[in-house]
Amino acid sequence: MPEGPEKVTVPLDQSLYMLHPYNAALVSTKTKDGQNNVLTIAWIIPTSINPPLLTISIRKERFSYKAIQETGEFVVNIPTFDMAEKVIRAGRITGKEIDKFAELGLTPRKAKMVNAPKIEECVAHIECKLWKTFEAGDHNLIVGEIMAAEVVEGYFSKTWDITKFRPCQHTGKQFFTTCSLEAVEIKF
Ligand SMILES: Cc1cc2nc3c(=O)[nH]c(=O)nc-3n(C[C@H](O)[C@H](O)[C@H](O)COP(=O)(O)O)c2cc1C
């Protein structure tokens, strides 16, 4: 068997970034005092189909973490690639100091099943109620039960129509990419 290219060692604290690109999401919350907020989350894991669960990996220091623990609610909003600048800024400033909806020109809309707002500019919304929290190193895993989900008509039917949807994929640091090909069905 021919030898492949030589492999170099990757520092352990950088190794997780080899799992990227991940679709970045804008996760919105509302505190119990009524303050809307949004943060960027790249580390989201589809977790269970029945019950429908997803998991976000989030540091305890985040203002959004406190809101989710307080209210037990959040919305995962799916942005498109043309929103990449808003996505990175939502992930660089904190709702402790700034009204990010106003600052980023995002529009909060009433969600169906939770008090946390959905973000009008995003193509899809997954409304969640806190199911469980797990400690995991310097991040905590927040498992959310999906209560409602919606998407712009024509973009998604069991799978994304990738000729329409341009995901905002985070490759690490300040770098983003998107899908440039149609999805190819693999026959097996
Ligand atoms: C592209 C991108 C992805 C991010 N992904 C995560 C993540 O998965 N988990 C996390 O805790 N923080 C993540 N962050 C950092 C938070 O979004 C950031 O600390 C944010 O300012 C927290 O806002 P808040 O204090 O208003 O909640 C990410 C930031 C960027 C720019």
The ligand as a Tripos MOL2 file, in Angstrom:
@<TRIPOS>MOLECULE
LIG
   31    33     1     0     0
SMALL
NO_CHARGES

@<TRIPOS>ATOM
      1 C1        -18.4460   32.0300   14.8950 C.3       1 LIG1
      2 C2        -18.6150   31.9570   16.3990 C.ar      1 LIG1
      3 C3        -19.0210   30.7730   17.0000 C.ar      1 LIG1
      4 C4        -19.1900   30.7020   18.3990 C.ar      1 LIG1
      5 N1        -19.5940   29.5330   18.9660 N.ar      1 LIG1
      6 C5        -19.7510   29.4530   20.3150 C.ar      1 LIG1
      7 C6        -20.1730   28.2400   20.9220 C.ar      1 LIG1
      8 O1        -20.4250   27.2260   20.2570 O.2       1 LIG1
      9 N2        -20.3120   28.2250   22.2820 N.ar      1 LIG1
     10 C7        -20.0660   29.3220   23.0630 C.ar      1 LIG1
     11 O2        -20.1960   29.2580   24.3070 O.2       1 LIG1
     12 N3        -19.6830   30.5050   22.4970 N.ar      1 LIG1
     13 C8        -19.5160   30.5850   21.1600 C.ar      1 LIG1
     14 N4        -19.1280   31.7680   20.5840 N.ar      1 LIG1
     15 C9        -18.8800   32.9320   21.4420 C.3       1 LIG1
     16 C10       -20.1650   33.6750   21.8770 C.3       1 LIG1
     17 O3        -21.0450   33.8370   20.7930 O.3       1 LIG1
     18 C11       -19.7560   35.0520   22.4490 C.3       1 LIG1
     19 O4        -18.9640   34.9000   23.6010 O.3       1 LIG1
     20 C12       -20.9220   36.0010   22.6840 C.3       1 LIG1
     21 O5        -20.3790   37.3050   22.7330 O.3       1 LIG1
     22 C13       -21.6830   35.7220   23.9620 C.3       1 LIG1
     23 O6        -22.7540   36.6280   24.0350 O.3       1 LIG1
     24 P1        -23.6400   36.8580   25.3470 P.3       1 LIG1
     25 O7        -22.6750   37.1700   26.5000 O.co2     1 LIG1
     26 O8        -24.4960   38.0100   24.9840 O.co2     1 LIG1
     27 O9        -24.4010   35.5950   25.6070 O.co2     1 LIG1
     28 C14       -18.9360   31.8490   19.2040 C.ar      1 LIG1
     29 C15       -18.5220   33.0560   18.5960 C.ar      1 LIG1
     30 C16       -18.3590   33.1100   17.2070 C.ar      1 LIG1
     31 C17       -17.9370   34.3960   16.5690 C.3       1 LIG1
@<TRIPOS>BOND
     1     1     2 1
     2     2     3 ar
     3     2    30 ar
     4     3     4 ar
     5     4     5 ar
     6     4    28 ar
     7     5     6 ar
     8     6     7 ar
     9     6    13 1
    10     7     8 2
    11     7     9 ar
    12     9    10 ar
    13    10    11 2
    14    10    12 ar
    15    12    13 ar
    16    13    14 ar
    17    14    15 1
    18    14    28 ar
    19    15    16 1
    20    16    17 1
    21    16    18 1
    22    18    19 1
    23    18    20 1
    24    20    21 1
    25    20    22 1
    26    22    23 1
    27    23    24 1
    28    24    25 2
    29    24    26 1
    30    24    27 1
    31    28    29 ar
    32    29    30 ar
    33    30    31 1
@<TRIPOS>SUBSTRUCTURE
     1 LIG1         1 GROUP 0 **** ****
